[in-house]
Amino acid sequence: MLRLVQRAARSGVRVRSVLVRLQSSDVRPSLLDALEERNMVQATTSSSLKPHMATVEKGALVPRTVYAGVDPSAPSMHVGNLLPLFALLHCALHGHTALVLVGGGTGAIGDPSGRSTERSALDAEQLKANVASIRAQMYQFFHNAAAYLERRGMINAPVNTYTTEGSANPAGESLFGSGLDVRIVNNFSWLQPVSLIQFLSEVGRHARVNDMLARDSVKNRLTTPGAEANSAPGLSFTEFSYQLLQAYDFSVLHRAPWHCSLQIGGSDQMGNISAGIDLIRRQQAADGADIREDPAYGLTLPLLTTSSGAKFGKSAGNAVWISPSLLSDLDFYQYFLRSADADVERYLRSLTLLSSDEIASVLEEHSKDRTKRLAQEKLAAEMTELVRGEAALRRARVATKVLFGTSLDQLRTDEVLFAFEDDPRLVHMPQGALESEVLRLAVDSGLTASRRLYLNGAAVTDAKATLSTSNLLDGRFVVMRAGKHNRKILVLA
């Protein structure tokens, strides 16, 4: 432990807290046990990972550094990207340092893992914009998580918080004051300065082509079952080299000032993670180190799918976007509210911070009357608060009441305006709209006249019916619906 402090000091990183003191009443499961309980462990590279992450010295947990990465291949993350972030959050809650890596360097290439075709190349400006957007989403996710935990008294004073002031090579950006040590790093910062000659010298000499060809991400692209050898889709050298770049990431983060010993990734990342561990081992051996123990570790997470086997991802065509500009708070909330019973328990375990006891209680209440969808409502609320924030949850709940509820007379105008801010379903109508024909107002607001029309949930049976003050909810607005799904909220200016 003393060596860790000295290395951090030499790097210019001031360490505020190195050991997390264990209280006698602390009976939490170990990190690996907690992740396994949530069905968040697909595989690990070594059985010694569990004791490594639970090492105690002088009554205190030795904090480790863990990382997971996201490539900026789109302007937004999607729900499929969240599982590694939740895993990092659990690591931070157990007193470890979490590094979230945005692939500003590797994003120019694209990870071939799990793909049958090469990704389309991003131009420099688009890549830069994607990096900025995804970095902001990462920060917002952990900011929301910290606020969520503080509101529930689950974190207090900062734990294991580092400051990088004065460091020539700062180890990322901490979220100070939250009780979570989380940093955001960009691999462009160390990949961009490396020349090809330097990369081949430091990394290429340690790589074995046979091992690289054996990776699933490569092997599956070079051969297609039942196809002629020369008819396989093939793999570009750019994609082939991706595993070396990700391996280099791990080797860089394994050194000072980060001292990262664990990489977390999706189920398709084991090959890339293993390449990193192998590079670290070979580099240490070349430096004369006596490698008797695992120098680093890997952990993969199960693929996040629906009960039907559908993936969460843009390539699968069913991405649930994190960005509110691509998916509204209401639609995000509604997606999880519509979860199948076969999926909801799995999502509650892996995509929320609810304890096992809380999840069991929710499922017990849900089983008494599944038509109430209490488990889905809890899942939607937890996910929206964690990913979009507390205000977004309030907005989504009010919007749900307006569009799908039955107690419209209990709604206030200010709530409705808040819930539908910048939403095209909100239409402002002039005072002169009173006494206008309801059918004309519906058409002017964008509803189709041929569909059956409803005003505040009641069918409009008179084609000549006019809007009166008695129709106004809270004295200012009405809810119109044409058919089953098309709705507009008309508010008097």
Secondary structure per residue as TSV (DSSP state, phi and psi in degrees):
chain	resnum	aa	ss	phi	psi
A	1	M	-	360.0	-36.0
A	2	L	H	-61.6	-38.1
A	3	R	H	-63.0	-37.3
A	4	L	H	-61.2	-45.1
A	5	V	H	-63.3	-41.9
A	6	Q	H	-65.5	-40.9
A	7	R	H	-63.7	-42.0
A	8	A	H	-64.0	-39.0
A	9	A	H	-65.8	-40.7
A	10	R	H	-64.9	-30.2
A	11	S	T	-78.3	-6.4
A	12	G	T	90.4	2.8
A	13	V	-	-92.1	120.7
A	14	R	E	-84.5	127.5
A	15	V	E	-100.7	118.0
A	16	R	S	-80.4	-37.1
A	17	S	-	-148.3	124.3
A	18	V	-	-103.7	-39.9
A	19	L	S	-107.5	140.2
A	20	V	E	-97.4	110.1
A	21	R	E	-67.7	126.8
A	22	L	-	-86.8	127.3
A	23	Q	-	-79.2	150.4
A	24	S	T	-62.1	-24.3
A	25	S	T	-90.3	-0.4
A	26	D	-	-77.5	104.4
A	27	V	-	-114.9	22.8
A	28	R	-	-62.2	147.9
A	29	P	-	-67.2	159.4
A	30	S	-	-63.1	164.4
A	31	L	H	-55.1	-49.4
A	32	L	H	-64.7	-39.0
A	33	D	H	-62.9	-40.8
A	34	A	H	-64.7	-41.8
A	35	L	H	-67.7	-39.5
A	36	E	H	-65.8	-37.5
A	37	E	H	-62.0	-28.6
A	38	R	T	-94.4	10.3
A	39	N	T	58.0	41.2
A	40	M	-	-110.4	15.3
A	41	V	-	-121.3	115.8
A	42	Q	S	-89.6	-49.6
A	43	A	E	-160.1	157.7
A	44	T	E	-129.1	159.5
A	45	T	S	-84.6	-13.5
A	46	S	-	-158.2	143.0
A	47	S	T	-70.6	-14.2
A	48	S	T	-84.2	1.3
A	49	L	H	-63.5	-42.8
A	50	K	H	-59.8	-51.5
A	51	P	H	-65.3	-30.8
A	52	H	H	-60.5	-41.2
A	53	M	H	-82.2	-5.5
A	54	A	T	-121.9	19.8
A	55	T	-	-63.8	132.3
A	56	V	E	-120.4	131.7
A	57	E	E	-127.2	124.3
A	58	K	T	54.2	42.7
A	59	G	T	76.8	10.9
A	60	A	E	-128.4	143.2
A	61	L	E	-71.1	132.1
A	62	V	-	-81.9	113.8
A	63	P	-	-72.0	137.0
A	64	R	-	-107.5	169.4
A	65	T	E	-114.4	132.4
A	66	V	E	-126.8	144.4
A	67	Y	E	-137.9	154.1
A	68	A	E	-143.8	151.1
A	69	G	E	-124.9	158.2
A	70	V	E	-132.6	127.6
A	71	D	-	-86.3	136.6
A	72	P	-	-82.4	59.1
A	73	S	S	-81.4	-6.0
A	74	A	S	-143.2	163.2
A	75	P	S	-73.5	-5.6
A	76	S	S	-145.3	148.5
A	77	M	-	-74.9	165.5
A	78	H	B	-127.8	174.5
A	79	V	G	-58.6	-30.6
A	80	G	G	-62.0	-23.5
A	81	N	G	-81.0	-10.8
A	82	L	H	-78.0	-26.0
A	83	L	H	-58.9	-46.2
A	84	P	H	-61.2	-34.8
A	85	L	H	-68.4	-38.7
A	86	F	H	-64.1	-39.0
A	87	A	H	-62.4	-42.6
A	88	L	H	-63.6	-37.1
A	89	L	H	-62.5	-42.3
A	90	H	H	-64.6	-37.5
A	91	C	H	-59.9	-46.9
A	92	A	H	-63.6	-38.6
A	93	L	H	-66.2	-23.7
A	94	H	T	-92.4	11.8
A	95	G	T	93.7	9.1
A	96	H	-	-99.1	165.6
A	97	T	E	-91.8	130.0
A	98	A	E	-108.9	125.1
A	99	L	E	-106.8	125.1
A	100	V	E	-105.8	116.5
A	101	L	E	-101.1	125.2
A	102	V	E	-101.3	127.9
A	103	G	-	-83.0	67.6
A	104	G	T	-65.5	-24.3
A	105	G	T	-91.2	-54.1
A	106	T	G	-68.7	-21.6
A	107	G	G	-62.8	-21.9
A	108	A	G	-71.1	-16.0
A	109	I	T	-105.9	-53.1
A	110	G	-	94.7	132.1
A	111	D	-	-75.8	123.8
A	112	P	-	-79.6	-6.6
A	113	S	T	-57.6	130.0
A	114	G	T	74.8	9.7
A	115	R	-	-114.6	148.7
A	116	S	S	-100.4	-13.5
A	117	T	S	-135.7	161.8
A	118	E	-	-74.6	142.6
A	119	R	-	-67.7	149.5
A	120	S	-	-70.7	136.1
A	121	A	-	-69.6	141.2
A	122	L	-	-96.6	138.5
A	123	D	-	-74.6	164.2
A	124	A	H	-59.4	-41.0
A	125	E	H	-68.1	-41.1
A	126	Q	H	-65.8	-41.5
A	127	L	H	-61.7	-44.0
A	128	K	H	-61.2	-42.2
A	129	A	H	-66.2	-41.1
A	130	N	H	-62.9	-42.0
A	131	V	H	-60.1	-46.8
A	132	A	H	-62.4	-42.0
A	133	S	H	-66.5	-45.9
A	134	I	H	-70.9	-36.7
A	135	R	H	-59.8	-43.3
A	136	A	H	-63.3	-38.4
A	137	Q	H	-67.8	-39.0
A	138	M	H	-59.9	-48.9
A	139	Y	H	-59.5	-45.0
A	140	Q	H	-63.3	-38.8
A	141	F	H	-60.6	-49.2
A	142	F	H	-73.1	-31.2
A	143	H	H	-62.7	-46.2
A	144	N	H	-62.6	-40.6
A	145	A	H	-64.0	-41.8
A	146	A	H	-62.9	-43.3
A	147	A	H	-63.8	-41.0
A	148	Y	H	-58.8	-47.4
A	149	L	H	-68.4	-38.0
A	150	E	H	-66.6	-40.3
A	151	R	H	-61.8	-28.6
A	152	R	T	-100.1	6.6
A	153	G	T	68.9	24.4
A	154	M	S	-89.5	-16.8
A	155	I	-	-137.3	149.9
A	156	N	-	-124.9	-106.0
A	157	A	S	-72.0	156.8
A	158	P	-	-57.1	138.2
A	159	V	-	-115.8	129.0
A	160	N	S	53.6	45.5
A	161	T	-	-92.1	124.5
A	162	Y	E	-102.3	148.3
A	163	T	E	-118.1	141.6
A	164	T	-	-106.8	14.3
A	165	E	T	-60.0	130.3
A	166	G	T	85.6	-1.9
A	167	S	-	-81.5	136.0
A	168	A	S	-73.5	-21.0
A	169	N	S	-136.6	72.4
A	170	P	-	-60.8	140.1
A	171	A	-	-88.9	55.1
A	172	G	-	86.1	-163.9
A	173	E	-	-124.9	119.8
A	174	S	-	-85.1	151.4
A	175	L	-	-92.9	91.3
A	176	F	T	-71.3	148.5
A	177	G	T	79.0	3.8
A	178	S	S	-99.6	-12.3
A	179	G	S	84.4	5.7
A	180	L	-	-124.3	132.2
A	181	D	-	-98.6	96.5
A	182	V	E	-126.4	130.9
A	183	R	E	-121.5	149.5
A	184	I	E	-111.7	124.7
A	185	V	E	-124.9	157.1
A	186	N	E	-126.1	118.5
A	187	N	T	-69.6	-8.9
A	188	F	H	-60.2	-30.6
A	189	S	H	-65.3	-28.9
A	190	W	H	-109.3	-17.5
A	191	L	H	-82.4	-36.9
A	192	Q	T	-61.2	-41.5
A	193	P	T	-75.8	-11.9
A	194	V	-	-80.5	125.2
A	195	S	-	-79.3	162.7
A	196	L	H	-60.6	-41.7
A	197	I	H	-62.9	-43.9
A	198	Q	H	-63.7	-41.4
A	199	F	H	-64.6	-44.5
A	200	L	H	-64.4	-34.9
A	201	S	H	-71.5	-44.2
A	202	E	H	-83.4	-31.3
A	203	V	T	-116.1	-50.1
A	204	G	G	-58.4	-37.4
A	205	R	G	-66.0	-22.0
A	206	H	G	-94.6	-9.0
A	207	A	-	-87.3	142.7
A	208	R	-	-113.1	122.5
A	209	V	H	-60.1	-38.1
A	210	N	H	-58.4	-42.4
A	211	D	H	-65.5	-40.9
A	212	M	H	-65.0	-39.8
A	213	L	H	-68.5	-25.3
A	214	A	H	-80.5	-13.0
A	215	R	S	-63.5	140.1
A	216	D	H	-58.4	-37.8
A	217	S	H	-62.2	-25.3
A	218	V	H	-94.3	-50.1
A	219	K	H	-57.8	-41.5
A	220	N	H	-68.2	-23.1
A	221	R	H	-88.8	-21.7
A	222	L	H	-86.3	-24.2
A	223	T	-	-131.6	139.1
A	224	T	-	-120.9	121.6
A	225	P	T	-52.9	129.6
A	226	G	T	81.7	-1.3
A	227	A	S	-105.6	156.9
A	228	E	-	-66.1	150.2
A	229	A	G	-58.6	-40.0
A	230	N	G	-83.4	0.7
A	231	S	G	-102.0	0.4
A	232	A	S	-64.6	151.7
A	233	P	-	-61.7	-26.7
A	234	G	-	81.4	174.8
A	235	L	-	-144.7	130.0
A	236	S	-	-75.1	158.4
A	237	F	H	-61.9	-33.1
A	238	T	H	-58.7	-49.8
A	239	E	H	-67.3	-37.7
A	240	F	H	-58.8	-35.3
A	241	S	T	-81.3	-8.9
A	242	Y	H	-56.1	-42.3
A	243	Q	H	-61.1	-29.9
A	244	L	H	-72.0	-36.4
A	245	L	H	-66.6	-42.6
A	246	Q	H	-68.0	-35.6
A	247	A	H	-62.5	-40.7
A	248	Y	H	-64.1	-39.3
A	249	D	H	-52.8	-50.0
A	250	F	H	-63.4	-40.6
A	251	S	H	-66.7	-35.7
A	252	V	H	-66.7	-47.7
A	253	L	H	-69.4	-21.7
A	254	H	H	-72.3	-22.7
A	255	R	S	-89.6	176.4
A	256	A	T	-64.0	146.1
A	257	P	T	-93.1	5.0
A	258	W	T	-87.4	-42.4
A	259	H	-	56.3	45.7
A	260	C	E	-80.7	131.1
A	261	S	E	-117.8	-3.2
A	262	L	E	-139.7	130.7
A	263	Q	E	-111.8	134.0
A	264	I	E	-112.4	138.6
A	265	G	E	-155.4	175.1
A	266	G	E	-68.8	173.0
A	267	S	G	-63.7	-20.4
A	268	D	G	-90.0	5.8
A	269	Q	G	-101.6	1.3
A	270	M	H	-59.6	-38.8
A	271	G	H	-62.5	-46.2
A	272	N	H	-65.6	-40.0
A	273	I	H	-64.7	-44.5
A	274	S	H	-62.4	-35.9
A	275	A	H	-62.2	-38.5
A	276	G	H	-66.5	-44.5
A	277	I	H	-63.0	-41.8
A	278	D	H	-63.9	-40.2
A	279	L	H	-63.8	-44.1
A	280	I	H	-59.9	-43.9
A	281	R	H	-63.7	-44.8
A	282	R	H	-68.1	-38.2
A	283	Q	H	-65.1	-41.9
A	284	Q	H	-66.4	-39.5
A	285	A	H	-64.6	-38.7
A	286	A	H	-65.4	-27.9
A	287	D	T	-84.1	2.3
A	288	G	T	89.0	9.1
A	289	A	-	-72.2	146.1
A	290	D	-	-90.9	98.8
A	291	I	-	-88.4	94.4
A	292	R	-	-104.7	-18.1
A	293	E	S	-121.6	168.1
A	294	D	-	-63.5	124.2
A	295	P	S	-75.7	-23.3
A	296	A	-	-159.1	170.1
A	297	Y	E	-137.2	162.5
A	298	G	E	-135.3	148.8
A	299	L	E	-139.6	127.9
A	300	T	E	-109.1	151.1
A	301	L	E	-106.4	151.4
A	302	P	-	-63.9	151.0
A	303	L	-	-68.3	132.4
A	304	L	-	-81.6	113.8
A	305	T	B	-135.1	168.6
A	306	T	-	-84.3	171.5
A	307	S	T	-62.7	-21.6
A	308	S	T	-83.9	-4.8
A	309	G	-	95.1	0.0
A	310	A	-	-71.0	136.1
A	311	K	B	-82.6	158.3
A	312	F	-	-97.9	103.1
A	313	G	S	-177.0	158.7
A	314	K	T	-68.8	-33.1
A	315	S	T	-70.1	-25.1
A	316	A	T	-82.2	-9.8
A	317	G	T	82.5	7.8
A	318	N	-	-130.5	40.0
A	319	A	-	-64.6	133.0
A	320	V	-	-101.6	99.3
A	321	W	B	-72.5	145.8
A	322	I	S	-79.8	-33.1
A	323	S	S	-70.8	127.7
A	324	P	T	-63.3	-21.8
A	325	S	T	-73.9	-18.9
A	326	L	T	-104.1	-22.2
A	327	L	S	-150.1	121.0
A	328	S	-	-65.8	160.5
A	329	D	H	-58.2	-40.4
A	330	L	H	-62.3	-47.4
A	331	D	H	-67.8	-34.8
A	332	F	H	-62.3	-48.9
A	333	Y	H	-60.6	-46.1
A	334	Q	H	-64.8	-32.3
A	335	Y	H	-58.1	-47.3
A	336	F	H	-77.3	-26.8
A	337	L	H	-65.3	-26.1
A	338	R	T	-91.6	7.1
A	339	S	-	-57.7	144.4
A	340	A	-	-72.9	151.4
A	341	D	H	-56.6	-32.9
A	342	A	H	-68.8	-17.9
A	343	D	H	-104.0	-25.0
A	344	V	H	-64.2	-39.5
A	345	E	H	-64.5	-42.9
A	346	R	H	-61.7	-41.2
A	347	Y	H	-68.8	-38.7
A	348	L	H	-61.2	-35.0
A	349	R	H	-76.3	-43.2
A	350	S	H	-94.0	-22.4
A	351	L	S	-117.0	16.0
A	352	T	S	-137.1	171.8
A	353	L	-	-106.0	14.7
A	354	L	-	-64.6	144.2
A	355	S	-	-74.4	166.5
A	356	S	H	-60.2	-38.9
A	357	D	H	-65.3	-41.7
A	358	E	H	-64.8	-40.8
A	359	I	H	-64.5	-42.8
A	360	A	H	-61.3	-40.2
A	361	S	H	-65.2	-42.9
A	362	V	H	-61.9	-44.8
A	363	L	H	-67.8	-33.9
A	364	E	H	-64.9	-45.2
A	365	E	H	-65.0	-38.7
A	366	H	H	-62.2	-39.1
A	367	S	H	-67.8	-19.8
A	368	K	H	-70.8	-31.2
A	369	D	-	-157.6	92.0
A	370	R	G	-66.4	-20.1
A	371	T	G	-67.3	-22.8
A	372	K	G	-75.8	-18.2
A	373	R	-	54.2	44.7
A	374	L	H	-64.7	-37.5
A	375	A	H	-66.4	-41.8
A	376	Q	H	-65.1	-38.2
A	377	E	H	-64.7	-40.3
A	378	K	H	-66.3	-43.5
A	379	L	H	-59.9	-47.9
A	380	A	H	-61.6	-40.8
A	381	A	H	-66.5	-46.1
A	382	E	H	-64.5	-45.6
A	383	M	H	-64.4	-43.2
A	384	T	H	-66.4	-41.4
A	385	E	H	-65.3	-41.3
A	386	L	H	-71.8	-41.6
A	387	V	H	-88.7	-40.8
A	388	R	T	-104.8	-22.4
A	389	G	-	109.1	166.1
A	390	E	H	-63.3	-41.7
A	391	A	H	-64.5	-37.7
A	392	A	H	-64.4	-36.8
A	393	L	H	-65.2	-43.5
A	394	R	H	-60.3	-43.2
A	395	R	H	-62.2	-44.2
A	396	A	H	-67.0	-37.9
A	397	R	H	-67.3	-43.0
A	398	V	H	-64.8	-44.4
A	399	A	H	-61.4	-36.4
A	400	T	H	-64.7	-40.7
A	401	K	H	-64.0	-41.3
A	402	V	H	-65.5	-45.7
A	403	L	H	-86.2	-28.5
A	404	F	H	-128.2	-3.9
A	405	G	-	-85.0	174.4
A	406	T	S	-115.2	-16.8
A	407	S	-	-100.0	61.0
A	408	L	G	-66.2	-27.9
A	409	D	G	-69.7	-9.4
A	410	Q	G	-91.7	-3.7
A	411	L	-	-84.7	146.8
A	412	R	-	-104.6	149.4
A	413	T	H	-61.0	-41.6
A	414	D	H	-62.9	-34.9
A	415	E	H	-65.2	-42.3
A	416	V	H	-65.6	-44.1
A	417	L	H	-62.5	-38.5
A	418	F	H	-65.7	-44.1
A	419	A	H	-68.9	-32.1
A	420	F	T	-112.0	23.4
A	421	E	T	-58.4	128.8
A	422	D	T	64.3	16.0
A	423	D	-	-96.6	127.9
A	424	P	T	-64.5	-12.6
A	425	R	T	-76.0	-13.3
A	426	L	E	-91.5	122.7
A	427	V	E	-123.9	127.3
A	428	H	E	-89.1	130.9
A	429	M	E	-119.2	146.1
A	430	P	-	-72.4	163.6
A	431	Q	G	-57.7	-29.4
A	432	G	G	-67.5	-7.1
A	433	A	G	-68.5	-24.5
A	434	L	T	-60.6	138.8
A	435	E	T	74.4	3.7
A	436	S	S	-79.6	158.1
A	437	E	B	-67.8	134.1
A	438	V	H	-60.4	-40.6
A	439	L	H	-61.8	-41.6
A	440	R	H	-65.4	-42.2
A	441	L	H	-61.1	-39.9
A	442	A	H	-62.8	-46.4
A	443	V	H	-64.7	-43.6
A	444	D	H	-63.2	-28.7
A	445	S	H	-83.2	-9.3
A	446	G	T	110.1	3.2
A	447	L	-	-83.4	151.6
A	448	T	-	-83.3	125.7
A	449	A	T	-68.3	-23.9
A	450	S	T	-75.1	-16.9
A	451	R	S	-82.7	155.1
A	452	R	-	-65.9	134.6
A	453	L	E	-104.3	139.3
A	454	Y	E	-125.7	139.4
A	455	L	E	-119.4	115.7
A	456	N	T	53.1	37.8
A	457	G	T	88.7	-11.0
A	458	A	E	-102.8	137.3
A	459	A	E	-65.7	137.5
A	460	V	-	-90.0	109.7
A	461	T	-	-99.1	-17.1
A	462	D	-	-104.0	114.1
A	463	A	T	-62.8	-19.4
A	464	K	T	-100.7	7.2
A	465	A	-	-59.0	141.4
A	466	T	B	-115.4	158.3
A	467	L	-	-82.1	127.2
A	468	S	-	-122.8	168.0
A	469	T	G	-61.5	-26.6
A	470	S	G	-68.5	-19.6
A	471	N	G	-81.5	-19.7
A	472	L	-	-72.9	129.1
A	473	L	B	-84.5	133.6
A	474	D	T	53.9	24.3
A	475	G	T	73.7	6.7
A	476	R	T	-140.9	-21.8
A	477	F	E	-139.5	161.5
A	478	V	E	-134.8	157.7
A	479	V	E	-114.9	121.1
A	480	M	E	-110.8	143.5
A	481	R	E	-136.3	134.3
A	482	A	E	-115.9	118.4
A	483	G	T	73.3	-148.0
A	484	K	T	-91.0	-31.4
A	485	H	T	-122.6	-18.7
A	486	N	E	-87.0	115.8
A	487	R	E	-129.1	150.0
A	488	K	E	-137.8	143.2
A	489	I	E	-109.5	115.4
A	490	L	E	-101.7	122.2
A	491	V	E	-119.3	131.4
A	492	L	E	-66.4	132.7
A	493	A	-	-68.2	360.0
